[in-house]
């Protein structure tokens, strides 16, 4: 016996559910990223007027606050890591030496 043919309603429902399941996470992710960027751009309003990017650029540049915040975090982590490395070598009595690039040398060359 042959299987009954699916009706047009079942086919449409199948594609509709599949489409919603595919597009919903994409749309939600884009909306969350847009909200985070717009909220971080709103933080530039806390700066004095002469320091706000819109004052000296003449127009608002979306995403500039987010980029500035990300750069600040990266810079803070780099400075903090360098500071802790210097303090650690001094505390142990080793002479300060440049970073070896993550390589461990068992024998001196």
QUIHUKA-V132667 format. One record per helix or strand of 3 or more residues. SS is the DSSP state (2 for helix, 1 for strand). FROM is the first residue (numbers start at 1). LEN is the number of residues. If there is no record, write none. Layout:
ss->SS from->FROM len->LEN
ss->SS from->FROM len->LEN
This chain:
ss->2 from->8 len->39
ss->2 from->49 len->3
ss->2 from->53 len->5
ss->2 from->64 len->29
